[in-house]
Amino acid sequence: MAGEQPPIVPLTQALVRIPSENPSGDEVALSRFVAGWLEANNIEAELRPVEGERANLIGRVRGNGGPPLVLIAHLDTVPIGDASKWQHDPFGGEIQDGKLYGRGACDMKGGLAAAMLTLAKIQRAIQEENLILSGDLVLACTIDEEEAFMKGSTAIGEEQLFGSEAYLLTMEPTNCELNIAHKGAYWYEVFFYGQGAHAANPQFGLDANRAMAEAVLGWYAQMEKMAFEVKPHPLLGLPTLVVSRLEGGVKTNIVSEICRAEVDMRIPPPFTTADVENLLDEVARQVAAKYKVRYEIKPMTALRPPVECRPDSPLLSAFDRAYQKITGQKAEHKGFVGYTDAAMIAVLTGNQNSVVFGPGLLSDAHTTDESVEISQLLTANQILETLVYELLIV
């Protein structure tokens, strides 16, 4: 029929129309919808409980036992915020000027739809054309990616559901470009504990705020030193540190007994978790000794070290061939500035075949009137399908 949309458009609309905002842990309806869709397309679907009714969903097209290609898509989205500020219904899946609008359109229900359709096409080819895959083609739909502890991918990693040789591709919005490295993302809260006193007699107190002030300057100085001593990573640049929140004291005329800071650090390879923690601890220890206060450092999230796909991974060469066939251009390899489920699973399993690819612009994610270009949905779907043939066909 003239004007009929390709299948990825109504499928993405259907996904957008099922709210899955987080926090609130409301991925249940969406996971059940995707499971039903997979089963209707003769694809194995397994819901794996993580927290109460919240469950990861694993869809699987069987291969011959070789390394699987795992397409990863998180089910949750960030909240819509103030609905009155949206010009398009955040759960409407409206189409205008070649874009599909709604919460999660690019992060990452468009990518999820592309992955679902890829599994369905390959399953049909197996049934109708006797296609044989060297390894399984898997869709891993995770819960809780948008929250600090990424409970869905953490569960998959801890269960060792996919081994170190699996090919991990997460469908985050990358403008349909391949991202092969993640910066480590670390959030810590730091406390200094002093002793209260009247501000007119500060000599009887131990000033937690003053200790924190010196620590903050020390952390920035240490990060600048660290960045100066290394070459920028070719894809991820230099390490960064931001002290993003400070809270201290209870009243104007009382020496502060406690001061708390939140610290965000983004670290490229080859830096490690130990490098990050040593930087924070060294400064805090020196300051605490100087001002005779106590300190405590606590992670606010799961530890998220830097991750980089190994340069000889078959996933990279297969993707490059698929990209060339669909776009007629050579694929550029870039770095991803956020942190993803693929990286978390890679860290927990020792996997070095982890990449990011999907439709949409990361700058559109989490925004009011979030959208994805329909042309990118089509391109992503075509590249994924071609990738399967390049990587898994015997």
GUPAZA-756913 format. One record per residue (C-alpha): x, y, z. Coordinates in nm, 2 decimals, always signed. Layout:
! GUPAZA-756913
      u      v      w
      X      Y      Z
...
//
This chain:
! GUPAZA-756913
      u      v      w
  +0.00  +0.00  +0.00
  +0.13  +0.35  -0.09
  +0.26  +0.53  +0.21
  +0.29  +0.22  +0.43
  +0.57  +0.24  +0.68
  +0.84  -0.02  +0.70
  +0.80  -0.26  +0.99
  +1.05  -0.09  +1.22
  +0.84  +0.22  +1.24
  +0.52  +0.07  +1.39
  +0.72  -0.16  +1.61
  +0.92  +0.14  +1.75
  +0.59  +0.32  +1.80
  +0.45  +0.02  +1.99
  +0.75  +0.01  +2.22
  +0.74  +0.39  +2.29
  +0.37  +0.37  +2.38
  +0.45  +0.13  +2.67
  +0.59  +0.35  +2.95
  +0.90  +0.21  +3.11
  +1.03  +0.50  +3.32
  +1.30  +0.44  +3.58
  +1.32  +0.52  +3.87
  +1.00  +0.34  +3.95
  +1.11  +0.01  +3.81
  +0.83  +0.00  +3.55
  +0.97  -0.23  +3.28
  +0.74  -0.52  +3.34
  +0.48  -0.44  +3.08
  +0.74  -0.38  +2.82
  +0.93  -0.70  +2.89
  +0.61  -0.90  +2.86
  +0.53  -0.73  +2.53
  +0.87  -0.80  +2.38
  +0.86  -1.16  +2.51
  +0.52  -1.21  +2.34
  +0.64  -1.06  +2.02
  +0.95  -1.28  +2.01
  +0.74  -1.59  +2.08
  +0.49  -1.49  +1.80
  +0.79  -1.49  +1.57
  +0.90  -1.84  +1.68
  +1.20  -1.71  +1.88
  +1.29  -1.85  +2.22
  +1.21  -1.60  +2.50
  +1.31  -1.64  +2.87
  +1.23  -1.39  +3.14
  +1.50  -1.40  +3.41
  +1.39  -1.24  +3.74
  +1.62  -0.98  +3.88
  +1.42  -0.79  +4.14
  +1.06  -0.87  +4.22
  +0.86  -0.87  +3.89
  +1.15  -0.69  +3.72
  +1.32  -0.93  +3.48
  +1.58  -0.94  +3.21
  +1.45  -1.09  +2.89
  +1.67  -1.32  +2.68
  +1.56  -1.40  +2.32
  +1.77  -1.66  +2.14
  +1.80  -1.79  +1.78
  +2.01  -2.11  +1.81
  +2.34  -2.16  +1.63
  +2.60  -2.43  +1.63
  +2.78  -2.35  +1.96
  +3.03  -2.09  +1.85
  +3.06  -1.75  +2.02
  +2.72  -1.58  +2.02
  +2.64  -1.23  +1.89
  +2.45  -1.06  +2.18
  +2.25  -0.76  +2.09
  +2.18  -0.57  +2.42
  +1.90  -0.32  +2.47
  +1.78  -0.18  +2.80
  +1.41  -0.17  +2.86
  +1.40  +0.13  +3.10
  +1.39  +0.50  +3.01
  +1.45  +0.81  +3.22
  +1.12  +0.98  +3.34
  +0.95  +1.22  +3.11
  +0.97  +1.51  +3.36
  +0.72  +1.79  +3.31
  +0.48  +1.66  +3.05
  +0.35  +2.01  +2.98
  +0.68  +2.10  +2.83
  +0.65  +1.83  +2.56
  +0.51  +1.94  +2.22
  +0.47  +1.57  +2.13
  +0.30  +1.31  +2.34
  +0.59  +1.14  +2.53
  +0.41  +0.81  +2.49
  +0.25  +0.87  +2.15
  +0.51  +0.76  +1.90
  +0.41  +1.06  +1.68
  +0.58  +1.11  +1.34
  +0.67  +1.45  +1.20
  +0.92  +1.56  +0.94
  +1.09  +1.22  +0.92
  +1.13  +1.18  +1.30
  +0.96  +0.95  +1.55
  +0.90  +1.12  +1.88
  +0.86  +0.99  +2.24
  +1.04  +0.89  +2.55
  +1.29  +0.63  +2.46
  +1.26  +0.68  +2.09
  +1.64  +0.70  +2.06
  +1.74  +0.57  +2.40
  +1.68  +0.30  +2.31
  +1.35  +0.16  +2.19
  +1.45  +0.24  +1.83
  +1.76  +0.02  +1.87
  +1.55  -0.24  +2.05
  +1.31  -0.26  +1.75
  +1.60  -0.30  +1.51
  +1.74  -0.59  +1.72
  +1.40  -0.76  +1.75
  +1.35  -0.74  +1.37
  +1.70  -0.88  +1.31
  +1.63  -1.19  +1.52
  +1.29  -1.24  +1.34
  +1.45  -1.22  +1.00
  +1.73  -1.46  +1.09
  +1.48  -1.70  +1.25
  +1.27  -1.70  +0.93
  +1.58  -1.76  +0.72
  +1.67  -2.06  +0.94
  +1.33  -2.21  +0.89
  +1.27  -2.13  +0.53
  +1.62  -2.13  +0.38
  +1.81  -2.37  +0.61
  +2.04  -2.10  +0.72
  +2.30  -2.22  +0.97
  +2.46  -1.99  +1.23
  +2.80  -2.06  +1.38
  +2.68  -1.93  +1.72
  +2.36  -1.81  +1.88
  +2.20  -1.48  +1.79
  +2.08  -1.33  +2.12
  +1.87  -1.04  +2.23
  +1.94  -0.94  +2.59
  +1.68  -0.69  +2.72
  +1.79  -0.55  +3.05
  +1.63  -0.37  +3.34
  +1.76  -0.07  +3.54
  +2.03  +0.05  +3.29
  +1.94  +0.41  +3.37
  +2.01  +0.38  +3.74
  +2.34  +0.38  +3.94
  +2.38  +0.00  +3.99
  +2.27  -0.12  +3.65
  +2.10  -0.42  +3.81
  +2.01  -0.59  +3.48
  +2.35  -0.61  +3.32
  +2.51  -0.67  +3.66
  +2.29  -0.98  +3.70
  +2.38  -1.11  +3.35
  +2.75  -1.05  +3.42
  +2.75  -1.22  +3.76
  +2.55  -1.52  +3.62
  +2.82  -1.55  +3.35
  +2.53  -1.59  +3.10
  +2.76  -1.49  +2.82
  +3.13  -1.59  +2.83
  +3.44  -1.40  +2.75
  +3.43  -1.49  +2.38
  +3.08  -1.36  +2.31
  +3.03  -1.06  +2.08
  +2.86  -0.79  +2.28
  +2.68  -0.50  +2.09
  +2.46  -0.26  +2.28
  +2.21  -0.06  +2.09
  +2.27  +0.29  +2.24
  +2.22  +0.59  +2.01
  +2.55  +0.65  +1.82
  +2.43  +0.81  +1.50
  +2.47  +0.47  +1.34
  +2.84  +0.48  +1.40
  +3.05  +0.22  +1.58
  +3.19  +0.31  +1.92
  +3.46  +0.06  +2.04
  +3.57  +0.21  +2.38
  +3.41  +0.33  +2.70
  +3.55  +0.57  +2.95
  +3.53  +0.44  +3.31
  +3.26  +0.62  +3.50
  +3.30  +0.65  +3.88
  +3.08  +0.82  +4.14
  +3.20  +0.84  +4.50
  +3.07  +1.02  +4.81
  +3.34  +1.14  +5.05
  +3.27  +1.24  +5.41
  +3.49  +1.43  +5.65
  +3.39  +1.40  +6.02
  +3.51  +1.68  +6.25
  +3.39  +1.81  +6.59
  +3.14  +2.09  +6.65
  +3.22  +2.40  +6.85
  +3.09  +2.76  +6.88
  +3.21  +2.96  +6.58
  +3.34  +3.22  +6.83
  +3.57  +2.95  +6.97
  +3.67  +2.75  +6.66
  +3.99  +2.64  +6.82
  +3.78  +2.39  +7.02
  +3.64  +2.23  +6.71
  +3.76  +2.03  +6.42
  +3.64  +2.19  +6.10
  +3.51  +1.93  +5.85
  +3.43  +2.20  +5.59
  +3.78  +2.33  +5.59
  +3.92  +1.98  +5.55
  +3.68  +1.93  +5.25
  +3.78  +2.26  +5.09
  +4.14  +2.16  +5.09
  +4.06  +1.81  +4.97
  +3.86  +1.94  +4.68
  +4.15  +2.15  +4.56
  +4.38  +1.86  +4.61
  +4.17  +1.62  +4.40
  +4.15  +1.87  +4.11
  +4.53  +1.92  +4.13
  +4.59  +1.55  +4.13
  +4.37  +1.49  +3.83
  +4.54  +1.77  +3.64
  +4.87  +1.60  +3.72
  +4.74  +1.27  +3.61
  +4.61  +1.41  +3.28
  +4.94  +1.60  +3.22
  +5.15  +1.28  +3.26
  +4.97  +1.08  +2.99
  +4.88  +1.11  +2.62
  +4.51  +1.16  +2.55
  +4.34  +0.83  +2.46
  +4.29  +0.85  +2.08
  +3.91  +0.79  +2.11
  +3.83  +0.90  +2.47
  +4.07  +1.19  +2.55
  +4.19  +1.27  +2.90
  +4.06  +1.17  +3.24
  +3.84  +1.42  +3.42
  +3.72  +1.49  +3.77
  +3.43  +1.70  +3.89
  +3.32  +1.76  +4.25
  +2.96  +1.80  +4.16
  +2.79  +1.84  +4.51
  +2.90  +1.97  +4.85
  +2.70  +1.97  +5.17
  +2.84  +2.07  +5.51
  +2.75  +2.22  +5.84
  +2.43  +2.27  +6.03
  +2.42  +2.64  +6.13
  +2.61  +2.96  +6.06
  +2.76  +2.98  +6.41
  +2.87  +2.62  +6.45
  +3.20  +2.47  +6.34
  +3.11  +2.20  +6.09
  +3.10  +1.85  +6.23
  +3.04  +1.68  +5.89
  +3.10  +1.76  +5.53
  +3.00  +1.55  +5.23
  +3.10  +1.57  +4.86
  +3.00  +1.38  +4.55
  +3.27  +1.32  +4.30
  +3.24  +1.22  +3.93
  +3.55  +1.08  +3.76
  +3.57  +0.97  +3.39
  +3.88  +0.76  +3.31
  +4.00  +0.62  +2.98
  +4.23  +0.31  +2.94
  +4.48  +0.23  +3.07
  +4.38  +0.37  +3.40
  +4.21  +0.13  +3.65
  +3.98  +0.14  +3.95
  +4.28  +0.13  +4.17
  +4.42  +0.45  +4.01
  +4.09  +0.62  +4.08
  +4.06  +0.51  +4.44
  +4.42  +0.58  +4.52
  +4.38  +0.94  +4.39
  +4.09  +1.01  +4.62
  +4.23  +0.83  +4.92
  +4.58  +0.98  +4.91
  +4.44  +1.34  +4.92
  +4.18  +1.26  +5.18
  +4.43  +1.08  +5.40
  +4.67  +1.37  +5.40
  +4.40  +1.63  +5.47
  +4.25  +1.42  +5.75
  +4.59  +1.39  +5.92
  +4.65  +1.77  +5.88
  +4.32  +1.87  +6.04
  +4.28  +1.58  +6.28
  +3.94  +1.47  +6.13
  +3.82  +1.14  +6.01
  +3.72  +1.06  +5.65
  +3.52  +0.79  +5.46
  +3.50  +0.72  +5.09
  +3.20  +0.52  +4.95
  +3.12  +0.42  +4.59
  +2.78  +0.56  +4.49
  +2.74  +0.32  +4.19
  +2.86  -0.01  +4.07
  +3.23  +0.02  +3.98
  +3.25  +0.10  +3.61
  +3.60  +0.06  +3.48
  +3.71  +0.17  +3.13
  +3.65  -0.09  +2.85
  +3.79  -0.12  +2.50
  +3.73  -0.38  +2.23
  +4.04  -0.56  +2.13
  +4.16  -0.45  +1.79
  +4.17  -0.80  +1.64
  +3.81  -0.89  +1.75
  +3.62  -1.06  +1.46
  +3.33  -0.84  +1.56
  +3.51  -0.53  +1.44
  +3.60  -0.66  +1.10
  +3.26  -0.81  +1.05
  +3.09  -0.48  +1.14
  +3.32  -0.29  +0.91
  +3.22  -0.51  +0.62
  +2.85  -0.48  +0.70
  +2.87  -0.11  +0.73
  +3.05  -0.08  +0.40
  +2.79  -0.29  +0.22
  +2.49  -0.09  +0.35
  +2.63  +0.27  +0.35
  +2.90  +0.25  +0.08
  +3.14  +0.41  +0.32
  +3.42  +0.30  +0.55
  +3.32  +0.28  +0.91
  +3.49  +0.51  +1.16
  +3.56  +0.37  +1.51
  +3.48  +0.61  +1.79
  +3.46  +0.63  +2.17
  +3.14  +0.63  +2.38
  +3.12  +0.90  +2.64
  +2.87  +0.73  +2.86
  +2.86  +0.38  +3.02
  +2.66  +0.09  +2.89
  +2.53  -0.26  +2.97
  +2.78  -0.40  +2.72
  +3.07  -0.25  +2.92
  +2.93  -0.37  +3.25
  +2.89  -0.73  +3.12
  +3.24  -0.71  +2.97
  +3.40  -0.61  +3.30
  +3.22  -0.89  +3.49
  +3.31  -1.16  +3.24
  +3.65  -1.05  +3.12
  +3.51  -1.00  +2.77
  +3.71  -0.79  +2.52
  +3.45  -0.79  +2.23
  +3.23  -0.51  +2.34
  +3.10  -0.23  +2.12
  +2.82  +0.03  +2.10
  +2.60  +0.09  +1.79
  +2.25  +0.22  +1.73
  +2.01  +0.47  +1.57
  +1.97  +0.82  +1.70
  +2.19  +1.10  +1.85
  +2.31  +1.07  +2.21
  +2.24  +1.44  +2.24
  +1.87  +1.37  +2.19
  +1.86  +1.11  +2.47
  +1.69  +1.21  +2.80
  +1.56  +1.53  +2.64
  +1.21  +1.68  +2.62
  +1.06  +1.58  +2.28
  +1.32  +1.30  +2.24
  +1.32  +1.17  +1.88
  +1.49  +0.94  +1.63
  +1.52  +0.98  +1.26
  +1.33  +0.71  +1.07
  +1.61  +0.69  +0.82
  +1.85  +0.59  +1.10
  +1.61  +0.32  +1.22
  +1.62  +0.17  +0.87
  +2.00  +0.20  +0.84
  +2.06  +0.04  +1.18
  +1.82  -0.25  +1.10
  +2.00  -0.31  +0.77
  +2.35  -0.30  +0.92
  +2.25  -0.54  +1.20
  +2.10  -0.79  +0.96
  +2.41  -0.77  +0.74
  +2.64  -0.80  +1.05
  +2.48  -1.14  +1.13
  +2.56  -1.27  +0.79
  +2.92  -1.14  +0.81
  +2.99  -1.27  +1.16
  +2.78  -1.59  +1.22
  +2.71  -1.75  +0.89
  +2.89  -2.09  +0.86
//
